[in-house]
Amino acid sequence: MAKEQAPSPSAAAWFERLRAACAEITARTASMPPVERAEVVGSGAGGDRTVVIDQIAEDLLIAQIEAAAKELGGLTLVSEEVGRAELEGGGNPLVVVDPIDGSLNAKRGVPYFATSVAVADGPEMGDVHIGFVHDYGTGNEFTAERDRGAWLNGVPMPRVDNGSDLRMVAVEGAYPHRMAAAAVALEGVLRLRMIGALALSLCTVAAGWADGMVGLGGARSVDIAAGQLIARECGATVSTPGSGPIERYPLDVTTHRYVAASVNPRHTDWLAQATQAARAADG
């Protein structure tokens, strides 16, 4: 439960740096045509292809994070593109970065993608204490600090309605064969929504715009570290079905786990059934 209505000075400083990086990313990429955004320039540490828009976003973010490392006397970067890097001697904090969450949308010009950054004081998901997600489509900025609350564009976010029905569910990893299986498990849900960005789907649950979300494929920590804190600070339940408590999820770029979130904790098992169905469909 949130105890404060404003971020601490250290969190506010992180938000300011990350906000500046996202403004630069917007300025550099907003008018860039899809063919240029999608040009492949390499492979990321997580195994995905790195395209121009990914590289631009990471370069601008790392510039801000390197400046923070100098001020703090060192930190450790965990990023989708470069993997793990010790800056200014390394150590804590651990800064977990997905420069562009929703890369397929971003490179095609579909306006549903985000920058996701989490700051942790240890190597596991439970150690995350700062979360930042910038939505490039709407300009919305979701932020959170552990035990202090979450904010949407600087305004405190209310707690979700823990008694809500599971009427609208955001779905990620929505390959057709997975969706066919998961839809059966989710029979009784009114609507499914497929955004194409895990961080944004978690934020829709945090904001109460969706009653739940479920990932039908394995998620990496860089995809969800910030969004899960934002959702949890708003009172949502976030879990990693079949993989133990989410707090033990390692903050790296290689581990993949299913993730689900709901405003009503009674729906956690229902969403887990969708991940099980998708896993079975994958064979």
C-alpha positions as CSV (number, residue, x, y, z in Angstrom):
1,M,0.0,0.0,0.0
2,A,1.3,3.5,-0.9
3,K,2.5,5.4,2.1
4,E,3.3,8.7,0.4
5,Q,1.9,10.8,-2.4
6,A,5.2,12.0,-3.9
7,P,8.3,10.3,-5.0
8,S,11.5,10.5,-3.0
9,P,14.2,12.9,-4.2
10,S,16.3,10.0,-5.6
11,A,13.3,8.6,-7.5
12,A,12.4,12.1,-8.8
13,A,16.0,12.5,-10.1
14,W,15.7,9.2,-12.0
15,F,12.4,10.2,-13.5
16,E,13.8,13.5,-14.6
17,R,16.7,11.8,-16.4
18,L,14.6,9.2,-18.0
19,R,12.0,11.8,-19.1
20,A,14.8,13.8,-20.8
21,A,16.0,10.7,-22.6
22,C,12.5,9.9,-23.9
23,A,12.0,13.4,-25.1
24,E,15.2,13.0,-27.1
25,I,14.1,9.6,-28.5
26,T,10.8,11.2,-29.6
27,A,12.6,14.1,-31.3
28,R,14.9,11.7,-33.1
29,T,12.3,9.1,-34.3
30,A,8.9,10.7,-34.5
31,S,9.2,11.6,-38.2
32,M,11.3,8.5,-39.1
33,P,9.6,6.4,-41.8
34,P,9.0,2.7,-41.0
35,V,11.6,1.5,-43.6
36,E,14.3,3.4,-41.7
37,R,13.1,2.5,-38.2
38,A,13.1,-1.2,-39.2
39,E,16.7,-1.4,-40.6
40,V,18.5,-4.2,-38.9
41,V,21.8,-3.1,-37.3
42,G,22.7,-6.2,-35.2
43,S,21.5,-8.6,-32.6
44,G,20.7,-7.8,-29.0
45,A,21.9,-9.7,-25.9
46,G,18.4,-11.2,-25.5
47,G,18.6,-12.8,-28.9
48,D,16.3,-10.5,-30.8
49,R,17.4,-8.5,-33.9
50,T,18.3,-4.9,-33.1
51,V,16.8,-2.4,-35.5
52,V,17.6,1.3,-35.9
53,I,14.9,2.6,-33.5
54,D,16.1,0.2,-30.8
55,Q,19.6,1.4,-31.2
56,I,18.7,5.1,-31.1
57,A,16.6,4.6,-28.0
58,E,19.3,2.6,-26.2
59,D,22.1,5.1,-27.0
60,L,20.1,8.0,-25.7
61,L,19.1,6.1,-22.5
62,I,22.6,4.9,-21.8
63,A,23.9,8.4,-22.1
64,Q,21.6,9.4,-19.2
65,I,22.3,6.3,-17.2
66,E,26.1,6.8,-17.6
67,A,25.7,10.3,-16.2
68,A,23.8,8.8,-13.2
69,A,26.6,6.2,-12.8
70,K,29.1,9.0,-12.4
71,E,27.0,10.8,-9.8
72,L,26.3,7.6,-7.8
73,G,29.8,6.2,-8.0
74,G,28.8,3.2,-10.1
75,L,25.8,1.0,-11.2
76,T,25.1,-2.1,-13.2
77,L,23.1,-1.9,-16.4
78,V,21.0,-4.8,-17.7
79,S,19.6,-4.0,-21.1
80,E,17.8,-5.9,-23.9
81,E,20.4,-4.8,-26.4
82,V,23.8,-4.8,-24.6
83,G,23.1,-7.3,-21.9
84,R,24.9,-6.7,-18.6
85,A,27.4,-3.9,-18.2
86,E,29.3,-2.5,-15.2
87,L,29.3,1.3,-15.4
88,E,31.8,3.3,-13.3
89,G,32.8,0.2,-11.4
90,G,29.4,-1.4,-11.3
91,G,27.6,-2.5,-8.2
92,N,24.1,-1.4,-7.1
93,P,21.8,0.0,-8.2
94,L,20.9,-2.4,-11.0
95,V,19.2,-0.5,-13.8
96,V,17.0,-2.7,-16.0
97,V,16.2,-1.3,-19.4
98,D,14.0,-2.1,-22.4
99,P,14.7,0.8,-24.8
100,I,11.7,0.0,-27.0
101,D,9.1,-2.4,-25.6
102,G,6.9,-3.3,-28.5
103,S,9.6,-3.1,-31.2
104,L,7.4,-4.7,-33.9
105,N,4.9,-1.9,-33.4
106,A,7.6,0.8,-33.3
107,K,9.4,-0.2,-36.5
108,R,6.1,-0.4,-38.4
109,G,4.9,3.0,-37.1
110,V,2.1,1.5,-35.0
111,P,1.8,3.9,-32.0
112,Y,1.8,1.3,-29.2
113,F,5.3,1.0,-27.9
114,A,7.2,2.3,-24.9
115,T,10.5,2.7,-23.0
116,S,10.6,0.7,-19.8
117,V,13.2,1.3,-17.1
118,A,13.4,-0.2,-13.6
119,V,15.9,0.5,-10.8
120,A,16.7,-2.3,-8.3
121,D,18.8,-2.6,-5.1
122,G,19.4,-6.3,-5.7
123,P,19.4,-9.1,-8.4
124,E,15.7,-10.1,-8.3
125,M,12.3,-8.7,-9.2
126,G,11.5,-8.1,-5.6
127,D,14.4,-5.7,-5.4
128,V,12.9,-3.3,-7.9
129,H,12.1,0.0,-6.2
130,I,11.7,2.4,-9.1
131,G,9.6,1.9,-12.3
132,F,9.3,4.2,-15.3
133,V,7.3,3.5,-18.5
134,H,6.9,6.1,-21.2
135,D,4.2,5.5,-23.8
136,Y,5.2,7.1,-27.2
137,G,1.7,6.8,-28.6
138,T,-0.1,8.8,-26.0
139,G,2.8,10.6,-24.3
140,N,1.6,9.1,-21.0
141,E,4.3,8.6,-18.4
142,F,3.7,5.9,-15.7
143,T,6.0,5.9,-12.7
144,A,6.2,4.2,-9.4
145,E,8.3,3.9,-6.3
146,R,8.1,0.9,-3.9
147,D,5.9,1.6,-0.9
148,R,5.2,5.2,-2.0
149,G,2.8,4.7,-4.9
150,A,2.4,5.2,-8.6
151,W,1.8,8.2,-10.7
152,L,0.4,8.9,-14.2
153,N,1.9,12.0,-15.7
154,G,2.8,13.1,-12.1
155,V,-0.6,12.6,-10.7
156,P,-1.1,9.9,-8.0
157,M,-2.8,6.8,-9.5
158,P,-5.7,5.4,-7.4
159,R,-5.8,1.9,-6.2
160,V,-7.6,-0.6,-8.5
161,D,-10.9,-2.1,-7.6
162,N,-10.0,-5.5,-6.2
163,G,-13.6,-6.7,-6.5
164,S,-13.8,-6.2,-10.2
165,D,-15.1,-8.9,-12.6
166,L,-12.7,-10.1,-15.3
167,R,-14.4,-8.4,-18.2
168,M,-11.5,-7.0,-20.3
169,V,-8.1,-8.7,-20.5
170,A,-5.0,-7.5,-22.3
171,V,-3.1,-10.4,-24.1
172,E,0.5,-10.4,-25.1
173,G,2.5,-13.0,-27.1
174,A,-0.7,-13.4,-29.1
175,Y,0.3,-15.8,-31.9
176,P,-2.8,-17.2,-33.5
177,H,-2.3,-20.8,-32.2
178,R,-1.8,-19.5,-28.7
179,M,-4.8,-17.2,-28.9
180,A,-7.0,-20.1,-30.0
181,A,-6.1,-22.1,-27.0
182,A,-6.1,-19.3,-24.5
183,A,-9.5,-18.0,-25.7
184,V,-11.1,-21.3,-24.6
185,A,-9.5,-21.0,-21.2
186,L,-10.7,-17.4,-21.0
187,E,-14.3,-18.2,-21.9
188,G,-16.5,-15.8,-19.9
189,V,-14.3,-12.8,-20.4
190,L,-16.1,-10.1,-22.3
191,R,-13.3,-8.7,-24.4
192,L,-9.6,-9.4,-25.2
193,R,-7.2,-6.6,-26.2
194,M,-3.8,-7.1,-27.9
195,I,-1.5,-4.1,-27.5
196,G,1.8,-5.6,-28.4
197,A,3.9,-4.2,-25.5
198,L,4.1,-6.0,-22.2
199,A,5.0,-2.9,-20.2
200,L,2.0,-1.1,-21.6
201,S,-0.4,-4.0,-20.9
202,L,0.8,-4.1,-17.2
203,C,0.2,-0.3,-17.0
204,T,-3.4,-0.7,-18.4
205,V,-4.0,-3.0,-15.4
206,A,-2.4,-0.5,-13.0
207,A,-4.7,2.2,-14.4
208,G,-7.8,0.0,-14.2
209,W,-8.3,0.2,-18.0
210,A,-8.1,-3.6,-18.1
211,D,-9.1,-6.0,-15.4
212,G,-6.2,-8.3,-16.2
213,M,-3.4,-9.1,-18.6
214,V,-1.8,-12.4,-19.5
215,G,1.4,-13.1,-21.5
216,L,1.1,-16.2,-23.7
217,G,4.8,-16.5,-24.2
218,G,7.8,-16.2,-21.9
219,A,8.7,-12.6,-20.8
220,R,12.1,-11.3,-19.9
221,S,12.8,-9.1,-16.8
222,V,13.5,-6.2,-19.1
223,D,10.0,-6.4,-20.5
224,I,8.2,-6.3,-17.1
225,A,10.4,-5.0,-14.3
226,A,9.0,-1.5,-14.4
227,G,5.4,-2.3,-15.3
228,Q,5.0,-5.0,-12.6
229,L,6.0,-2.5,-9.9
230,I,3.6,0.1,-11.3
231,A,0.8,-2.4,-11.2
232,R,1.6,-3.7,-7.8
233,E,1.8,-0.2,-6.3
234,C,-1.7,0.3,-7.6
235,G,-2.9,-2.8,-5.7
236,A,-2.9,-5.2,-8.6
237,T,-1.7,-8.8,-8.3
238,V,1.2,-9.8,-10.6
239,S,2.4,-13.4,-10.9
240,T,4.6,-15.7,-12.9
241,P,2.4,-18.7,-13.4
242,G,4.3,-22.0,-13.0
243,S,7.5,-20.3,-11.9
244,G,7.2,-19.5,-8.2
245,P,6.8,-16.1,-6.7
246,I,7.5,-13.1,-9.0
247,E,9.8,-11.6,-6.4
248,R,12.4,-14.3,-7.2
249,Y,12.4,-13.6,-10.9
250,P,16.1,-12.9,-11.8
251,L,16.9,-9.5,-13.4
252,D,18.7,-10.7,-16.5
253,V,18.1,-10.8,-20.2
254,T,18.0,-14.6,-20.7
255,T,15.4,-15.9,-18.2
256,H,11.9,-16.2,-19.8
257,R,8.8,-16.7,-17.6
258,Y,5.0,-16.3,-18.1
259,V,3.5,-13.3,-16.5
260,A,-0.1,-12.4,-15.5
261,A,-1.7,-9.5,-13.7
262,S,-5.2,-8.9,-12.4
263,V,-7.0,-6.2,-10.3
264,N,-8.9,-9.0,-8.5
265,P,-6.6,-11.6,-6.9
266,R,-9.3,-14.2,-7.2
267,H,-8.7,-14.2,-11.0
268,T,-5.0,-15.2,-10.8
269,D,-5.7,-18.9,-11.3
270,W,-8.0,-18.2,-14.2
271,L,-5.3,-16.2,-16.0
272,A,-2.8,-19.0,-15.2
273,Q,-5.0,-21.4,-17.1
274,A,-4.6,-19.3,-20.2
275,T,-0.8,-19.5,-19.9
276,Q,-1.0,-23.3,-19.5
277,A,-3.2,-23.6,-22.6
278,A,-0.8,-21.4,-24.6
279,R,2.2,-23.5,-23.4
280,A,0.4,-26.7,-24.5
281,A,-0.4,-25.2,-27.9
282,D,3.3,-24.4,-28.4
283,G,4.0,-28.1,-27.9
